[in-house]
Amino acid sequence: MRVNEAGPLRSAQRREAMLDLVILSLHFFICFLISVAIWYGPKCFKDADPCSSSTGTVETSPDGLIFIGKEDDIKRSRRVTAKVDGREVVVFYHEGKFHAMDSRCYHEGGPLRLGEIEDINGQACIVCPWHKYKITLETGEGLYEAINPLEPSPTPQWQSKGVKQRIHKVTIDNGNVYVSPPDLSVSFDSDYFAEKYKNNGDLAMEKQSNSQVAE
């Protein structure tokens, strides 16, 4: 007696064809996801800092303080940005202390949230990533190195330009970190760029910066 093998053979071929189709579909889907990640990746992570948290929803306490985040979270991330009365503020946690200041450098509006913290002349300073301006975390003073030509053997010494960056008061209460609204009766150089970056001003300022670099 001869056994008809055509039926089982065709079934096996159909299963193989279906498997090939599933594998091909998965391949195209993975390629699509990779293409989306490549296309949107730079837009999503532009000016991003792996050590900082992004700006979140702002909550105001009854006494007018602006809630920034949980104390433990900021200690872990070391820095976080938030909107305080419409202006972007960066909060640093450095050597056991919290510091808050306008996030845009008083010089040209560089993103201080991306800067490195250095000890300069015994003071913790944030260094602007654009032009390396040094700003003290404690007072917002701009520091620069200069020599006294009247000295017999002049050596560079760190000098203060005065307070240039607006500093914001930080309050810790019950494990929460708050920042006080700015006192606008006193002005600082960083106020100019704080205003420029309000209300979607980031894009225009970034384009201006890019054009300056190109020149």
Accessible surface in RSA format (square Angstrom, percent):
REM  Atomic radii and reference values for relative SASA: ProtOr
REM  Chains: A
REM  Algorithm: Lee & Richards
REM  Probe-radius: 1.40
REM  Slices: 20
REM RES _ NUM      All-atoms   Total-Side   Main-Chain    Non-polar    All polar
REM                ABS   REL    ABS   REL    ABS   REL    ABS   REL    ABS   REL
RES MET A   1   231.95 120.1 145.26  96.1  86.70 206.4 120.77 102.7 111.19 147.3
RES ARG A   2   233.75  98.1 205.20 104.6  28.55  68.0  86.07 117.6 147.68  89.5
RES VAL A   3   121.08  79.7  98.25  89.0  22.83  55.0 102.16  88.8  18.92  51.3
RES ASN A   4   120.62  83.2  98.28  95.0  22.34  53.8  41.83 100.7  78.79  76.2
RES GLU A   5   127.72  73.3 122.77  92.9   4.95  11.8  39.05  75.5  88.67  72.4
RES ALA A   6    40.23  37.0  32.68  50.4   7.54  17.2  37.48  52.8   2.75   7.3
RES GLY A   7    29.36  36.2   0.00   N/A  29.36  36.2  27.72  76.1   1.64   3.7
RES PRO A   8    90.88  66.2  79.73  72.7  11.15  40.5  86.77  71.6   4.11  25.5
RES LEU A   9   106.07  59.1 101.38  72.5   4.69  11.8 105.47  74.1   0.60   1.6
RES ARG A  10   129.02  54.2 128.24  65.4   0.77   1.8  49.33  67.4  79.69  48.3
RES SER A  11    34.94  29.5  33.74  45.0   1.20   2.8  15.38  32.8  19.56  27.4
RES ALA A  12    31.84  29.3  31.05  47.9   0.79   1.8  31.60  44.5   0.23   0.6
RES GLN A  13    98.81  55.3  92.87  67.9   5.94  14.1  32.89  70.0  65.93  50.0
RES ARG A  14   144.06  60.5 140.98  71.9   3.08   7.3  72.76  99.4  71.30  43.2
RES ARG A  15   158.63  66.6 151.11  77.0   7.52  17.9  74.74 102.1  83.90  50.8
RES GLU A  16   110.57  63.5 108.71  82.2   1.86   4.4  37.85  73.2  72.72  59.4
RES ALA A  17    60.72  55.8  49.04  75.7  11.68  26.6  54.82  77.2   5.89  15.6
RES MET A  18   116.29  60.2 115.89  76.7   0.40   0.9  89.19  75.8  27.10  35.9
RES LEU A  19   106.63  59.4 103.68  74.2   2.95   7.4 106.24  74.6   0.39   1.0
RES ASP A  20    90.12  63.1  85.07  84.7   5.04  11.9  28.10  66.1  62.02  61.9
RES LEU A  21   101.46  56.5  98.33  70.3   3.13   7.9 101.42  71.2   0.04   0.1
RES VAL A  22    76.14  50.1  73.83  66.8   2.30   5.6  76.12  66.1   0.02   0.0
RES ILE A  23    98.49  56.0  97.47  72.6   1.02   2.4  97.74  70.4   0.75   2.0
RES LEU A  24    91.76  51.1  89.79  64.2   1.97   5.0  91.59  64.3   0.17   0.4
RES SER A  25    61.43  51.9  51.70  69.0   9.73  22.4  37.21  79.2  24.22  33.9
RES LEU A  26   100.29  55.9 100.02  71.6   0.27   0.7 100.28  70.4   0.01   0.0
RES HIS A  27   100.49  54.9  96.17  66.8   4.31  11.0  55.51  57.2  44.98  52.3
RES PHE A  28   127.48  63.8 122.99  76.2   4.49  11.7 123.17  74.7   4.31  12.3
RES PHE A  29   114.38  57.2 109.45  67.8   4.94  12.8 113.80  69.0   0.59   1.7
RES ILE A  30    95.03  54.1  95.03  70.8   0.00   0.0  95.03  68.4   0.00   0.0
RES CYS A  31    52.03  39.4  49.32  55.0   2.71   6.4  22.17  56.2  29.85  32.2
RES PHE A  32   123.14  61.6 118.38  73.3   4.75  12.4 123.04  74.6   0.10   0.3
RES LEU A  33    89.22  49.7  84.13  60.2   5.09  12.8  84.48  59.3   4.74  12.8
RES ILE A  34    94.33  53.7  91.94  68.5   2.38   5.7  94.27  67.9   0.06   0.2
RES SER A  35    65.67  55.5  58.02  77.4   7.65  17.6  33.38  71.1  32.29  45.2
RES VAL A  36    56.59  37.2  54.44  49.3   2.15   5.2  56.59  49.2   0.00   0.0
RES ALA A  37    64.31  59.1  49.45  76.3  14.86  33.8  59.40  83.7   4.91  13.0
RES ILE A  38   123.90  70.5 112.29  83.7  11.60  28.0 119.52  86.1   4.38  11.9
RES TRP A  39   158.41  63.6 152.88  74.0   5.53  13.0 143.98  76.8  14.42  23.4
RES TYR A  40   115.74  54.0 115.74  65.9   0.00   0.0  71.73  53.9  44.01  54.3
RES GLY A  41    18.21  22.5   0.00   N/A  18.21  22.5  17.78  48.8   0.43   1.0
RES PRO A  42    93.23  67.9  77.12  70.3  16.11  58.6  88.28  72.9   4.95  30.8
RES LYS A  43   125.24  61.1  98.93  60.7  26.31  62.6  86.86  78.2  38.38  40.9
RES CYS A  44    91.31  69.1  55.60  62.0  35.72  83.9  21.05  53.3  70.27  75.8
RES PHE A  45   144.82  72.5 134.10  83.1  10.72  27.9 134.71  81.7  10.11  28.9
RES LYS A  46   116.90  57.0  92.43  56.7  24.47  58.3  77.42  69.7  39.48  42.1
RES ASP A  47    42.96  30.1  28.45  28.3  14.51  34.3   9.41  22.2  33.55  33.5
RES ALA A  48    55.84  51.3  27.67  42.7  28.17  64.1  35.23  49.6  20.61  54.6
RES ASP A  49    24.15  16.9  13.07  13.0  11.08  26.2   2.89   6.8  21.26  21.2
RES PRO A  50   138.15 100.7  92.79  84.6  45.36 164.9 107.47  88.7  30.68 190.7
RES CYS A  51    70.29  53.2  63.75  71.1   6.54  15.4  13.28  33.6  57.01  61.5
RES SER A  52    26.06  22.0   6.71   9.0  19.36  44.6   0.73   1.6  25.33  35.5
RES SER A  53    48.89  41.3  40.36  53.9   8.53  19.7  25.66  54.6  23.23  32.5
RES SER A  54   100.04  84.5  76.96 102.7  23.08  53.2  51.68 110.0  48.36  67.8
RES THR A  55    55.06  39.2  30.30  30.7  24.76  59.0  24.88  33.4  30.19  45.6
RES GLY A  56    48.53  59.8   0.00   N/A  48.53  59.8  36.80 101.0  11.72  26.3
RES THR A  57   126.99  90.3  96.91  98.2  30.08  71.7  67.12  90.2  59.86  90.5
RES VAL A  58    56.74  37.3  31.16  28.2  25.58  61.6  31.46  27.3  25.28  68.6
RES GLU A  59   102.37  58.8  98.06  74.2   4.31  10.3  30.63  59.3  71.74  58.6
RES THR A  60    87.93  62.5  55.07  55.8  32.87  78.3  37.59  50.5  50.34  76.1
RES SER A  61    21.80  18.4  11.47  15.3  10.32  23.8  17.62  37.5   4.17   5.8
RES PRO A  62   150.26 109.5 105.36  96.0  44.90 163.2 119.24  98.5  31.01 192.7
RES ASP A  63   108.02  75.7  71.25  70.9  36.76  86.9  50.41 118.6  57.61  57.5
RES GLY A  64    26.51  32.7   0.00   N/A  26.51  32.7  25.21  69.2   1.30   2.9
RES LEU A  65    30.27  16.9  30.27  21.7   0.00   0.0  30.27  21.3   0.00   0.0
RES ILE A  66     8.14   4.6   8.14   6.1   0.00   0.0   8.14   5.9   0.00   0.0
RES PHE A  67    42.99  21.5  40.78  25.3   2.21   5.7  40.78  24.7   2.21   6.3
RES ILE A  68    18.72  10.7   0.13   0.1  18.58  44.8   0.27   0.2  18.45  50.1
RES GLY A  69    12.86  15.9   0.00   N/A  12.86  15.9  12.86  35.3   0.00   0.0
RES LYS A  70   107.30  52.3 105.87  65.0   1.43   3.4  68.91  62.0  38.39  40.9
RES GLU A  71    36.39  20.9  36.34  27.5   0.04   0.1   3.17   6.1  33.22  27.1
RES ASP A  72    89.30  62.6  86.89  86.5   2.41   5.7  18.35  43.2  70.95  70.8
RES ASP A  73    69.67  48.8  65.34  65.0   4.33  10.2  25.43  59.8  44.24  44.1
RES ILE A  74     4.11   2.3   3.87   2.9   0.24   0.6   4.11   3.0   0.00   0.0
RES LYS A  75    70.26  34.3  65.89  40.4   4.37  10.4  26.63  24.0  43.62  46.5
RES ARG A  76   171.92  72.2 142.01  72.4  29.91  71.2  78.80 107.7  93.12  56.4
RES SER A  77    25.97  21.9  16.61  22.2   9.36  21.6  24.65  52.5   1.32   1.8
RES ARG A  78   124.34  52.2 123.26  62.8   1.08   2.6  38.33  52.4  86.01  52.1
RES ARG A  79    25.58  10.7  25.58  13.0   0.00   0.0   1.07   1.5  24.51  14.9
RES VAL A  80    11.97   7.9  11.91  10.8   0.06   0.1  11.93  10.4   0.04   0.1
RES THR A  81     5.83   4.2   4.80   4.9   1.03   2.5   0.14   0.2   5.69   8.6
RES ALA A  82     6.04   5.6   6.04   9.3   0.00   0.0   6.04   8.5   0.00   0.0
RES LYS A  83    67.08  32.7  66.32  40.7   0.76   1.8  54.31  48.9  12.77  13.6
RES VAL A  84     0.00   0.0   0.00   0.0   0.00   0.0   0.00   0.0   0.00   0.0
RES ASP A  85    83.71  58.6  56.44  56.2  27.27  64.5  30.80  72.5  52.90  52.8
RES GLY A  86    37.30  46.0   0.00   N/A  37.30  46.0  28.01  76.9   9.29  20.8
RES ARG A  87     4.04   1.7   3.31   1.7   0.73   1.7   1.52   2.1   2.52   1.5
RES GLU A  88    27.50  15.8  21.82  16.5   5.67  13.5   3.40   6.6  24.10  19.7
RES VAL A  89     0.39   0.3   0.12   0.1   0.27   0.6   0.12   0.1   0.27   0.7
RES VAL A  90     0.05   0.0   0.05   0.0   0.00   0.0   0.05   0.0   0.00   0.0
RES VAL A  91     0.19   0.1   0.19   0.2   0.00   0.0   0.19   0.2   0.00   0.0
RES PHE A  92     0.04   0.0   0.04   0.0   0.00   0.0   0.04   0.0   0.00   0.0
RES TYR A  93    31.73  14.8  28.82  16.4   2.91   7.6   9.05   6.8  22.68  28.0
RES HIS A  94    42.86  23.4  40.80  28.4   2.06   5.3  23.89  24.6  18.98  22.1
RES GLU A  95   144.83  83.2 109.36  82.7  35.48  84.5  52.78 102.1  92.05  75.2
RES GLY A  96    54.33  67.0   0.00   N/A  54.33  67.0  22.68  62.2  31.65  70.9
RES LYS A  97   121.78  59.4 118.00  72.4   3.78   9.0  76.30  68.7  45.48  48.4
RES PHE A  98    33.57  16.8  13.69   8.5  19.87  51.7  13.69   8.3  19.87  56.9
RES HIS A  99    18.06   9.9  14.37  10.0   3.69   9.4   8.94   9.2   9.12  10.6
RES ALA A 100     0.63   0.6   0.00   0.0   0.63   1.4   0.00   0.0   0.63   1.7
RES MET A 101     0.00   0.0   0.00   0.0   0.00   0.0   0.00   0.0   0.00   0.0
RES ASP A 102     0.59   0.4   0.59   0.6   0.00   0.0   0.59   1.4   0.00   0.0
RES SER A 103     0.14   0.1   0.00   0.0   0.13   0.3   0.00   0.0   0.14   0.2
RES ARG A 104     8.18   3.4   7.69   3.9   0.49   1.2   2.51   3.4   5.67   3.4
RES CYS A 105     0.68   0.5   0.68   0.8   0.00   0.0   0.17   0.4   0.51   0.6
RES TYR A 106    21.05   9.8  12.34   7.0   8.71  22.7  11.69   8.8   9.36  11.5
RES HIS A 107    60.26  32.9  43.82  30.5  16.44  42.1  29.29  30.2  30.97  36.0
RES GLU A 108    58.18  33.4  53.70  40.6   4.48  10.7   5.58  10.8  52.60  42.9
RES GLY A 109     0.00   0.0   0.00   N/A   0.00   0.0   0.00   0.0   0.00   0.0
RES GLY A 110     0.53   0.7   0.00   N/A   0.53   0.7   0.02   0.1   0.50   1.1
RES PRO A 111     0.90   0.7   0.90   0.8   0.00   0.0   0.90   0.7   0.00   0.0
RES LEU A 112     0.00   0.0   0.00   0.0   0.00   0.0   0.00   0.0   0.00   0.0
RES ARG A 113    32.21  13.5  32.21  16.4   0.00   0.0   3.61   4.9  28.60  17.3
RES LEU A 114    46.79  26.1  26.90  19.2  19.89  50.0  27.94  19.6  18.85  50.7
RES GLY A 115     2.71   3.3   0.00   N/A   2.71   3.3   1.34   3.7   1.37   3.1
RES GLU A 116   124.85  71.7 123.38  93.3   1.47   3.5  45.98  88.9  78.88  64.4
RES ILE A 117    41.36  23.5  15.46  11.5  25.90  62.4  15.46  11.1  25.90  70.3
RES GLU A 118    80.42  46.2  74.55  56.4   5.87  14.0  28.17  54.5  52.25  42.7
RES ASP A 119   112.04  78.5  80.13  79.8  31.91  75.5  37.70  88.7  74.34  74.1
RES ILE A 120    10.12   5.8   7.56   5.6   2.56   6.2  10.12   7.3   0.00   0.0
RES ASN A 121   105.74  72.9  71.45  69.0  34.28  82.6  13.34  32.1  92.39  89.3
RES GLY A 122    66.74  82.3   0.00   N/A  66.74  82.3  30.84  84.6  35.91  80.4
RES GLN A 123    63.37  35.4  59.35  43.4   4.02   9.6  28.26  60.2  35.11  26.6
RES ALA A 124    27.47  25.3  17.61  27.2   9.85  22.4  17.88  25.2   9.59  25.4
RES CYS A 125     0.00   0.0   0.00   0.0   0.00   0.0   0.00   0.0   0.00   0.0
RES ILE A 126     0.00   0.0   0.00   0.0   0.00   0.0   0.00   0.0   0.00   0.0
RES VAL A 127     9.80   6.4   8.83   8.0   0.97   2.3   8.83   7.7   0.97   2.6
RES CYS A 128     1.79   1.4   1.79   2.0   0.00   0.0   0.02   0.0   1.78   1.9
RES PRO A 129    42.88  31.3  23.84  21.7  19.04  69.2  26.21  21.6  16.67 103.6
RES TRP A 130    70.46  28.3  44.92  21.7  25.54  60.0  30.63  16.3  39.83  64.6
RES HIS A 131    87.51  47.8  67.28  46.8  20.23  51.8  43.50  44.8  44.01  51.2
RES LYS A 132   122.09  59.6 117.46  72.1   4.62  11.0  76.21  68.6  45.88  48.9
RES TYR A 133    60.82  28.4  56.23  32.0   4.58  11.9  29.40  22.1  31.42  38.7
RES LYS A 134    46.70  22.8  45.65  28.0   1.05   2.5  12.42  11.2  34.28  36.5
RES ILE A 135     0.00   0.0   0.00   0.0   0.00   0.0   0.00   0.0   0.00   0.0
RES THR A 136     0.48   0.3   0.48   0.5   0.00   0.0   0.48   0.6   0.00   0.0
RES LEU A 137     1.34   0.7   0.62   0.4   0.71   1.8   0.62   0.4   0.71   1.9
RES GLU A 138   107.67  61.8  92.44  69.9  15.23  36.3  44.46  86.0  63.21  51.6
RES THR A 139    53.07  37.7  44.40  45.0   8.67  20.7  49.00  65.8   4.07   6.2
RES GLY A 140     0.00   0.0   0.00   N/A   0.00   0.0   0.00   0.0   0.00   0.0
RES GLU A 141    40.34  23.2  40.34  30.5   0.00   0.0   4.43   8.6  35.91  29.3
RES GLY A 142     0.00   0.0   0.00   N/A   0.00   0.0   0.00   0.0   0.00   0.0
RES LEU A 143    11.73   6.5   6.23   4.5   5.50  13.8   6.23   4.4   5.50  14.8
RES TYR A 144    88.78  41.4  85.23  48.5   3.55   9.2  52.96  39.8  35.82  44.2
RES GLU A 145    96.20  55.2  69.86  52.9  26.34  62.7  14.05  27.2  82.15  67.1
RES ALA A 146    32.98  30.3  23.56  36.4   9.42  21.4  32.47  45.7   0.51   1.4
RES ILE A 147    94.49  53.8  74.98  55.9  19.50  47.0  77.86  56.1  16.62  45.1
RES ASN A 148    68.45  47.2  62.32  60.2   6.13  14.8  21.44  51.6  47.01  45.4
RES PRO A 149   107.82  78.6  82.66  75.3  25.16  91.5  85.02  70.2  22.80 141.7
RES LEU A 150   162.88  90.7 133.22  95.3  29.66  74.6 137.22  96.4  25.66  69.1
RES GLU A 151    68.80  39.5  61.14  46.3   7.66  18.2  22.86  44.2  45.94  37.5
RES PRO A 152   138.44 100.9  99.70  90.9  38.74 140.8 112.70  93.1  25.74 160.0
RES SER A 153    90.63  76.6  74.75  99.8  15.88  36.6  44.65  95.1  45.98  64.4
RES PRO A 154    53.46  39.0  34.38  31.3  19.07  69.3  34.38  28.4  19.07 118.5
RES THR A 155    71.29  50.7  70.65  71.6   0.64   1.5  59.85  80.4  11.44  17.3
RES PRO A 156    82.28  60.0  67.11  61.2  15.17  55.2  67.11  55.4  15.17  94.3
RES GLN A 157    94.61  52.9  93.06  68.0   1.54   3.7  26.61  56.6  67.99  51.6
RES TRP A 158    74.59  29.9  55.56  26.9  19.03  44.7  39.76  21.2  34.83  56.5
RES GLN A 159    75.63  42.3  71.95  52.6   3.68   8.8  11.33  24.1  64.30  48.8
RES SER A 160    55.82  47.2  27.94  37.3  27.88  64.2  26.73  56.9  29.08  40.7
RES LYS A 161    76.67  37.4  48.91  30.0  27.75  66.1  41.11  37.0  35.56  37.9
RES GLY A 162    30.78  38.0   0.00   N/A  30.78  38.0  29.43  80.8   1.35   3.0
RES VAL A 163    68.86  45.3  47.83  43.3  21.03  50.7  47.83  41.6  21.03  57.0
RES LYS A 164    50.70  24.7  50.70  31.1   0.00   0.0   6.98   6.3  43.72  46.6
RES GLN A 165     0.00   0.0   0.00   0.0   0.00   0.0   0.00   0.0   0.00   0.0
RES ARG A 166     8.67   3.6   8.67   4.4   0.00   0.0   1.63   2.2   7.05   4.3
RES ILE A 167    58.23  33.1  36.11  26.9  22.12  53.3  36.11  26.0  22.12  60.0
RES HIS A 168     6.50   3.6   0.66   0.5   5.84  14.9   3.17   3.3   3.33   3.9
RES LYS A 169   146.98  71.7 133.20  81.7  13.78  32.8  83.76  75.4  63.22  67.3
RES VAL A 170    33.09  21.8   8.62   7.8  24.47  59.0   8.62   7.5  24.47  66.4
RES THR A 171    38.70  27.5  35.17  35.7   3.52   8.4  34.76  46.7   3.94   6.0
RES ILE A 172    70.69  40.2  43.26  32.2  27.44  66.1  43.26  31.1  27.44  74.5
RES ASP A 173    82.97  58.1  79.86  79.5   3.11   7.4  13.30  31.3  69.67  69.5
RES ASN A 174   140.33  96.8 106.64 103.1  33.68  81.1  30.27  72.8 110.06 106.4
RES GLY A 175    32.73  40.4   0.00   N/A  32.73  40.4  23.60  64.8   9.13  20.4
RES ASN A 176    23.54  16.2  23.54  22.7   0.00   0.0   0.00   0.0  23.54  22.7
RES VAL A 177     0.00   0.0   0.00   0.0   0.00   0.0   0.00   0.0   0.00   0.0
RES TYR A 178    30.35  14.2  30.35  17.3   0.00   0.0   6.52   4.9  23.84  29.4
RES VAL A 179     0.00   0.0   0.00   0.0   0.00   0.0   0.00   0.0   0.00   0.0
RES SER A 180    22.34  18.9  21.61  28.8   0.73   1.7  17.04  36.3   5.30   7.4
RES PRO A 181    56.54  41.2  41.62  37.9  14.93  54.3  41.62  34.4  14.93  92.8
RES PRO A 182    20.25  14.8   1.06   1.0  19.19  69.7   6.31   5.2  13.94  86.6
RES ASP A 183    89.64  62.8  79.20  78.8  10.45  24.7  42.58 100.2  47.06  46.9
RES LEU A 184   114.71  63.9  88.63  63.4  26.08  65.6  89.43  62.8  25.28  68.0
RES SER A 185    99.77  84.3  54.16  72.3  45.60 105.0  55.56 118.3  44.21  61.9
RES VAL A 186    78.64  51.7  75.70  68.5   2.94   7.1  78.64  68.3   0.00   0.0
RES SER A 187    92.93  78.5  72.83  97.2  20.10  46.3  36.11  76.9  56.82  79.6
RES PHE A 188    53.19  26.6  41.00  25.4  12.19  31.7  47.74  28.9   5.45  15.6
RES ASP A 189    67.39  47.2  56.01  55.8  11.37  26.9  16.87  39.7  50.51  50.4
RES SER A 190     0.10   0.1   0.00   0.0   0.10   0.2   0.00   0.0   0.10   0.1
RES ASP A 191    23.58  16.5  23.37  23.3   0.21   0.5  20.15  47.4   3.44   3.4
RES TYR A 192   126.42  59.0 116.86  66.5   9.56  24.9  94.80  71.2  31.61  39.0
RES PHE A 193    22.67  11.3  22.67  14.0   0.00   0.0  22.67  13.7   0.00   0.0
RES ALA A 194     4.84   4.5   0.35   0.5   4.50  10.2   3.92   5.5   0.92   2.4
RES GLU A 195    93.09  53.4  81.78  61.9  11.32  26.9  43.44  84.0  49.65  40.5
RES LYS A 196    94.17  45.9  81.60  50.1  12.57  29.9  31.69  28.5  62.48  66.5
RES TYR A 197     6.73   3.1   4.15   2.4   2.58   6.7   4.56   3.4   2.17   2.7
RES LYS A 198    49.64  24.2  42.89  26.3   6.75  16.1  15.14  13.6  34.50  36.7
RES ASN A 199   140.66  97.0 107.86 104.2  32.80  79.0  36.27  87.3 104.40 100.9
RES ASN A 200   143.57  99.0 116.21 112.3  27.37  65.9  33.87  81.5 109.71 106.0
RES GLY A 201    11.81  14.6   0.00   N/A  11.81  14.6  11.76  32.3   0.06   0.1
RES ASP A 202    59.68  41.8  59.68  59.4   0.00   0.0  22.11  52.0  37.57  37.5
RES LEU A 203   107.22  59.7 103.72  74.2   3.50   8.8 106.15  74.5   1.08   2.9
RES ALA A 204    66.70  61.3  55.31  85.3  11.40  25.9  60.81  85.6   5.90  15.6
RES MET A 205    17.01   8.8  15.68  10.4   1.33   3.2   8.09   6.9   8.92  11.8
RES GLU A 206    18.23  10.5  18.23  13.8   0.00   0.0   6.91  13.4  11.32   9.2
RES LYS A 207   127.73  62.3 121.42  74.5   6.31  15.0  75.30  67.8  52.43  55.8
RES GLN A 208    87.73  49.1  80.64  58.9   7.09  16.9  31.49  67.0  56.24  42.7
RES SER A 209    15.52  13.1  14.24  19.0   1.28   3.0   4.22   9.0  11.30  15.8
RES ASN A 210    86.93  59.9  80.87  78.2   6.06  14.6  26.56  63.9  60.37  58.4
RES SER A 211    55.98  47.3  48.56  64.8   7.41  17.1  43.27  92.1  12.70  17.8
RES GLN A 212    83.64  46.8  68.61  50.1  15.02  35.8  33.15  70.6  50.49  38.3
RES VAL A 213   124.97  82.2  98.74  89.4  26.23  63.2 105.70  91.8  19.27  52.3
RES ALA A 214    90.82  83.5  48.85  75.4  41.97  95.5  60.69  85.5  30.13  79.8
RES GLU A 215   177.81 102.1 111.35  84.2  66.46 158.2  64.03 123.9 113.78  92.9
END  Absolute sums over single chains surface
CHAIN  1 A    13914.2      11375.8       2538.4       8099.5       5814.7
END  Absolute sums over all chains
TOTAL         13914.2      11375.8       2538.4       8099.5       5814.7
